[in-house]
Amino acid sequence: MAANLREVAAKAGVSVRTVSNVVSGAGPVAPATRARVQQVLDELGYRPNLAARHLRGGRTGVIGLVVPELTSAYFAEVAGLLVENALERSWTVLVNESGGTVEGERRLLEGSGGRMLDGLVVSPWALPPEELSEHASRLPLVVLGERDPAGVADHVTVDNVAAAHAVTSHLAGLGRRRIAAVGLQPHLTNGTAAQRLLGYRQALADAGLPHDETLEVPVGTLHRAQGARAVEALLAAPRPPDAVFCFSDGLALGALRVILRSGRRVPDDIAVAGFDDIEDGRYATPSLTTVSPDKRQIAARALACLADRIGRRGTVAAQRIVVPHRLVVRESTAGAEPGGGR
């Protein structure tokens, strides 16, 4: 049976309150006393009752995470980092998939307001800001992604315009003149594709390249099959592209397969770049040039915001946090001249 606070206190020769202060990290304890108590805690194998501690504070120690797709490598990686970060706070994370629909997001957010969850991190694709506001008023809420909650909830995001500009400028700087954009999603209102398209178009203009709508390809999802289908159509056109910027690494991996299967070389004939820096792209052949959002910081900043809001509910002004990104140049662009060798 695990030791309790009273047994630890007796062996360490201190009060129960002193042991409690060492365990919780609260209250003043002299360094030498803290070290002695910690040694006894380790010797006796003491484990705090986290559930009891949370309940005494009026909390459950459980938070929710709502993402559109768990099959997406990007969301899976972010979810894993959130769970890892939450563990450091002794929080448990309940992960749910919304499907990215109004109905799915509404169902999960409306079911999250009971006593089970202390707070919620959500990546919405469909719910409008006014509905997010309703949920934020009754439950600590942090929003991930491009769906701007209009100041009603903490918002952690990436500068998609700047990121798309960077990767398109990279391709233009390699001498590419027909740069396709694969990933438009006119059926969605979350803003991701629209922001990446804006950055792409701005970079073309800055490079003195013409805007060609035939090189802007819509997709149903950001998955491999859609990328493959889009690039098949581009390659069948009278003037195929010499570079492709895909709005996700999933699309780019599908594009890579189709280009290589057609007998063309990557990057010599067609350069390919993606977005998200998922693990699969690092091990593709060729490895994938991509925009790498700081996913670890997304997770850490989201949970820091949530902790502030849980601790001081109703008194913290909503924050908008833009986490850094970087362009990672790998073999799929790698500085090759179009139509030639390295």
For each residue, the residues with C-beta under 8 A, 3 or more apart:
1:
2: 44 45 46 47
3: 7 8 44 45 46
4: 7 8 46
5: 8 9 16 19 20 23 46
6: 9 10 16
7: 3 4 10 11 44
8: 3 4 5 11 12 19 37 40 41 44 46
9: 5 6 12 14 15 16 18 19
10: 6 7 13
11: 7 8 40 43 44
12: 8 9 18 19 36 37 39 40
13: 10 36
14: 9 18 19 33 36 37
15: 9 18 19
16: 5 6 9 19 20
17: 20 21 27
18: 9 12 14 15 21 22 29 33 37
19: 5 8 9 12 14 15 16 22 23 37 41
20: 5 16 17 23 24 27
21: 17 18 24 25 26 27 28 29
22: 18 19 25 29 34 37 38 41
23: 5 19 20 41 46 48
24: 20 21 27 53
25: 21 22
26: 21
27: 17 20 21 24
28: 21
29: 18 21 22 33 34 37
30: 33 34
31: 34 35
32: 35 36
33: 14 18 29 30 36 37
34: 22 29 30 31 37 38
35: 31 32 38 39
36: 12 13 14 32 33 39 40
37: 8 12 14 18 19 22 29 33 34 40 41
38: 22 34 35 41 42
39: 12 35 36 42 43
40: 8 11 12 36 37 43 44 46
41: 8 19 22 23 37 38 44 46
42: 38 39 45 46
43: 11 39 40
44: 2 3 7 8 11 40 41
45: 2 3 42
46: 2 3 4 5 8 23 40 41 42
47: 2
48: 23 53
49: 52 53
50: 53 54 61 90
51: 54 55 61
52: 49 55 56
53: 24 48 49 50 56 57 61
54: 50 51 57 59 60 61 90 118
55: 51 52 58 59 60
56: 52 53
57: 53 54
58: 55
59: 54 55 118 310
60: 54 55 115 116 117 118
61: 50 51 53 54 90 91 92 118
62: 91 92 93 94 116 117 118
63: 86 91 92 93 94 117 118 119 120 121 303 306
64: 93 94 95 96 108 112 117 119 120 121 122
65: 79 82 93 94 95 96 120 121 122
66: 96 97 98 105 108 109 112 120 121 122 123 124
67: 70 72 75 78 79 95 96 97 98 122 123
68: 72 75 97 98 99 100 123 125
69: 72 75 97 99 100
70: 67 75 76 79 95 97
71: 76
72: 67 68 69 75 76 222 250
73: 76 77 249 250 276 278 279 280
74: 77 78 248 249 276 278 295
75: 67 68 69 70 72 78 79 123
76: 70 71 72 73 79 80
77: 73 74 80 81 278 279 295
78: 67 74 75 81 82 123 144 295 298 299
79: 65 67 70 75 76 82 83 93 95
80: 76 77 83 84
81: 77 78 84 85 295 296 298 299 300
82: 65 78 79 85 86 93 121 299 302 303
83: 79 80 86 87 93 95
84: 80 81 87 88 299
85: 81 82 88 89 299 300 303
86: 63 82 83 89 91 92 93 303
87: 83 84 90 91
88: 84 85
89: 85 86 303 307
90: 50 54 61 87
91: 61 62 63 86 87 118 303
92: 61 62 63 86
93: 62 63 64 65 79 82 83 86
94: 62 63 64 65 116 117
95: 64 65 67 70 79 83
96: 64 65 66 67 108
97: 66 67 68 69 70 104
98: 66 67 68 101 104 105 107 108 122 124 125
99: 68 69 104
100: 68 69 104 105 125 126 188 190
101: 98 104 105 125 126
102: 105 106 126 127
103: 106 107
104: 97 98 99 100 101 107 108 126
105: 66 98 100 101 102 108 109 122 124 125 126 127
106: 102 103 109 110 127 131
107: 98 103 104 110 111
108: 64 66 96 98 104 105 111 112 122
109: 66 105 106 112 113 120 122 127 131 135
110: 106 107 113 135
111: 107 108 114
112: 64 66 108 109 116 117 120 135 139
113: 109 110 117 135 138 139
114: 111 117
115: 60
116: 60 62 94 112
117: 60 62 63 64 94 112 113 114 120 139
118: 54 59 60 61 62 63 91 140 310
119: 63 64 139 140 141 142 306 309 310
120: 63 64 65 66 109 112 117 135 139 140 141 142 306
121: 63 64 65 66 82 141 142 144 302 303 306
122: 64 65 66 67 98 105 108 109 132 141 142 143 144
123: 66 67 68 75 78 143 144 145 147
124: 66 98 105 127 132 143 145 147 190
125: 68 98 100 101 105 145 147 188 189 190
126: 100 101 102 104 105 188 189 190
127: 102 105 106 109 124 131 132 147
128: 131 132
129: 132 133 147 148 149 150 152
130: 133 134
131: 106 109 127 128 134 135
132: 122 124 127 128 129 135 136 141 143 147 149 150 152 153
133: 129 130 136 137 149 150 152 153
134: 130 131 137 138
135: 109 110 112 113 120 131 132 138 139 141 153
136: 132 133 139 140 141 149 152 153 318
137: 133 134 152
138: 113 134 135
139: 112 113 117 119 120 135 136
140: 118 119 120 136 306 309 310 313
141: 119 120 121 122 132 135 136 153 154 309
142: 119 120 121 122 153 154 155 156 302 303 305 306 309
143: 122 123 124 132 147 149 153 154 155 156
144: 78 121 122 123 155 156 157 298 302
145: 123 124 125 157 190 192
146: 157 160 190 191 192 195
147: 123 124 125 127 129 132 143 190 191
148: 129 155 191
149: 129 132 133 136 143 152 153 155 318
150: 129 132 133
151: 318 320
152: 129 132 133 136 137 149 318
153: 132 133 135 136 141 142 143 149 318
154: 141 142 143 302 305 306 309 318 319 320 321
155: 142 143 144 148 149 318 319 320 321
156: 142 143 144 298 301 302 305 321 323
157: 144 145 146 160 320 321 322 323
158: 163 293 298 322 323 325
159: 162 163 322 325
160: 146 157 163 164 192 195 196 199
161: 164 165 195 196 198 199 202
162: 159 165 166 199 325
163: 158 159 160 166 167 196 199 275 291 293 325 327
164: 160 161 167 168 195 196 197 198 199 200 203 245 247 275 291
165: 161 162 168 169 199 200 202 203 206
166: 162 163 169 170 199 203 291 325 327
167: 163 164 170 171 245 273 275 289 290 291 327
168: 164 165 171 172 179 181 199 200 203 204 207 245
169: 165 166 172 173 203 206 207
170: 166 167 173 174 273 289 327 329 333
171: 167 168 174 176 179 243 245 271 273 333
172: 168 169 175 176 177 179 203 204 207 209
173: 169 170 207
174: 170 171 243 267 271 333 335 336 337 338
175: 172 337 338
176: 171 172 179 241 242 243 271 338
177: 172 209 242 338
178: 212 215 239 240 241 242 243
179: 168 171 172 176 200 204 209 215 241 242 243 244 245
180: 215 216 217 231 234 241 243 244 245
181: 168 184 196 197 200 215 216 217 245 247
182: 217 219 227 230 231 234 244 245 246 247 251 255
183: 193 196 217 219 222 246 247 248 251 275
184: 181 193 197 216 217 218 219 247
185: 188 192 193 218 219 220 222
186: 193 218
187: 220
188: 100 125 126 185 192 193
189: 125 126
190: 100 124 125 126 145 146 147
191: 146 147 148 194 195
192: 145 146 160 185 188 195 196 247
193: 183 184 185 186 188 196 197 247
194: 191 197 198
195: 146 160 161 164 191 192 198 199
196: 160 161 163 164 181 183 192 193 199 200 247 275
197: 164 181 184 193 194 200 201 216
198: 161 164 194 195 201 202
199: 160 161 162 163 164 165 166 168 195 196 202 203
200: 164 165 168 179 181 196 197 203 204 245
201: 197 198 204 205 211
202: 161 165 198 199 205 206
203: 164 165 166 168 169 172 199 200 206 207
204: 168 172 179 200 201 207 209 210 211
205: 201 202 208 209 211
206: 165 169 202 203
207: 168 169 172 173 203 204
208: 205
209: 172 177 179 204 205
210: 204
211: 201 204 205
212: 178 215 216
213: 216
214: 237
215: 178 179 180 181 212 234 241
216: 180 181 184 197 212 213
217: 180 181 182 183 184 230 233 234
218: 184 185 186
219: 182 183 184 185 222 226 227 229 230 247 251
220: 185 187 226
221: 226
222: 72 183 185 219 226 247 248 250 251
223: 226 227 250 251 254
224: 227 228 250 251 253 254 257
225: 228 229 254
226: 219 220 221 222 223 229 230 251 254
227: 182 219 223 224 230 231 246 248 250 251 252 253 254 255 258
228: 224 225 231 232 254 255 257 258
229: 219 225 226 232 233 254
230: 182 217 219 226 227 233 234 251 254 255
231: 180 182 227 228 234 235 244 254 255 258 259
232: 228 229 235 236 258
233: 217 229 230 236 237
234: 180 182 215 217 230 231 237 240 241 244
235: 231 232 240 258 259 262 264
236: 232 233 240
237: 214 233 234 240
238:
239: 178
240: 178 234 235 236 237 270
241: 176 178 179 180 215 234 244 270
242: 176 177 178 179 269 270 271 338 339
243: 171 174 176 178 179 180 270 271 272 273 333 338
244: 179 180 182 231 234 241 252 255 259 270 271 272 273
245: 164 167 168 171 179 180 181 182 200 273
246: 182 183 227 249 251 252 255 272 273 274 275
247: 164 181 182 183 184 192 193 196 219 222 251 275
248: 74 183 222 227 251 252 274 275 276
249: 73 74 246 252 253 274 275 276 277 278 280 281 288 290
250: 72 73 222 223 224 227 253 254 274 276 278
251: 182 183 219 222 223 224 226 227 230 246 247 248 254 255 274
252: 227 244 246 248 249 255 256 272 273 274 275 281 288 290 332
253: 224 227 249 250 256 257 274 280 281 284 288
254: 223 224 225 226 227 228 229 230 231 250 251 257 258
255: 182 227 228 230 231 244 246 251 252 258 259 272
256: 252 253 259 260 266 272 284 286 288 332
257: 224 228 253 254 260 261
258: 227 228 231 232 235 254 255 261 262
259: 231 235 244 255 256 262 264 266 269 270 272
260: 256 257 264 265 266
261: 257 258
262: 235 258 259
263:
264: 235 259 260 269 270
265: 260 268 269 270
266: 256 259 260 269 270 271 272 286 331 332
267: 174 270 271 272 286 331 332 333 334 336
268: 265 336 337 338 339 340 341 342
269: 242 259 264 265 266 338 339
270: 240 241 242 243 244 259 264 265 266 267
271: 171 174 176 242 243 244 266 267 289 332 333 334 336 338
272: 243 244 246 252 255 256 259 266 267 288 289 332 333
273: 167 170 171 243 244 245 246 252 288 289 290 291 332 333
274: 246 248 249 250 251 252 253 281 288 289 290 291
275: 163 164 167 183 196 246 247 248 249 252 290 291
276: 73 74 248 249 250 281 290 291 292 293
277: 249 281 282 290 291 292 293 295 328
278: 73 74 77 249 250 281 282 290
279: 73 77 282 283
280: 73 249 253 283 284
281: 249 252 253 274 276 277 278 284 287 288 290 330
282: 277 278 279 287 288 330
283: 279 280 287
284: 253 256 280 281 287 288 332
285:
286: 256 266 267 330 331 332 334
287: 281 282 283 284 330 331 332
288: 249 252 253 256 272 273 274 281 282 284 330 331 332
289: 167 170 271 272 273 274 327 328 329 330 331 332 333 334
290: 167 249 252 273 274 275 276 277 278 281 327 328 330
291: 163 164 166 167 273 274 275 276 277 325 326 327 328
292: 276 277 325 326 327 328
293: 158 163 276 277 298 323 325
294: 297 298 323 324 325 326
295: 74 77 78 81 277 298 299
296: 81 299 300
297: 294 300 301 323 324
298: 78 81 144 156 158 293 294 295 301 302 323
299: 78 81 82 84 85 295 296 302 303
300: 81 85 296 297 303 304
301: 156 297 298 304 305 321 323
302: 82 121 142 144 154 156 298 299 305 306
303: 63 82 85 86 89 91 121 142 299 300 306 307
304: 300 301 307 308
305: 142 154 156 301 302 308 309 319 321
306: 63 119 120 121 140 142 154 302 303 309 310
307: 89 303 304 310 311
308: 304 305 311 312 316
309: 119 140 141 142 154 305 306 312 313 316
310: 59 118 119 140 306 307 313
311: 307 308
312: 308 309 315 316
313: 140 309 310 316
314:
315: 312
316: 308 309 312 313
317:
318: 136 149 151 152 153 154 155
319: 154 155 305
320: 151 154 155 157
321: 154 155 156 157 301 305
322: 157 158 159
323: 156 157 158 293 294 297 298 301
324: 294 297
325: 158 159 162 163 166 291 292 293 294
326: 291 292 294
327: 163 166 167 170 289 290 291 292
328: 277 289 290 291 292
329: 170 289 333 334 335
330: 281 282 286 287 288 289 290 333 334
331: 266 267 286 287 288 289 334
332: 252 256 266 267 271 272 273 284 286 287 288 289
333: 170 171 174 243 267 271 272 273 289 329 330 336
334: 267 271 286 289 329 330 331 342
335: 174 329 342
336: 174 267 268 271 333 340 341 342
337: 174 175 268 340 341 342
338: 174 175 176 177 242 243 268 269 271
339: 242 268 269
340: 268 336 337
341: 268 336 337
342: 268 334 335 336 337
